[in-house]
Amino acid sequence: MNEPTPAPARTGVPLTDVEAATEARRIIADAYRPAPDAPTSYRDTSPLPLFGDTPPVAQQGTPPMSQRAVDIGRLMLTAGLSTVPPGLIAIGVLVASRHADATVIGMICAAPAAVAVPILALARLFTRAAEAAPDEHHHHYNAPVRQENTTTHTRGLIARTRNEHHG
């Protein structure tokens, strides 16, 4: 094993040129000496228990939730970020025209949400109304008729079909 050379003991007396050159060579030699062989990592190969009494701990990042909740959260973040540039442009125009007013800036910042919320509410209302209204059918027959209606509902990742027969 190569160990560094001990430095000579000094009593506060300045080094001569020969001693300084010798000390410099010693320091450089110690710097280029290979490091001692020591382990830098350790892998524990003992088997992990399949279960234990410690509860799971949430990790950093997005909290645990369903894929749908993750998708909706990302959509809201994206939609929220898309309102920043128009708001900053409007504030810049107001400041540049020297008509910047705290009330007006507040209205501009709230405008995207104030416009989007009623539009989304109306769209949802119309969608639900369209789904709730039954289709209207008019049939005119000139002979005996046997009419059967079958409603099929299929849902889920693993499809489950439920047929309702109306006779």
ABEGO torsion letter per residue (X at the ends): XBBBBBBBBBAGBBBBAAAAAAAAAAAAAAAABBBBBBBABBBBABBBBABBABBBBBBBEBBBBBAAAAAAAAAAAAAAAAAAAAAAAAAAAAAAAGABBAAAAAAAAAAAAAAAAAAAAAAAAAAAAAAABBBBBBBBBABBBBBBBBBBBBBEABBBBBBBBBX
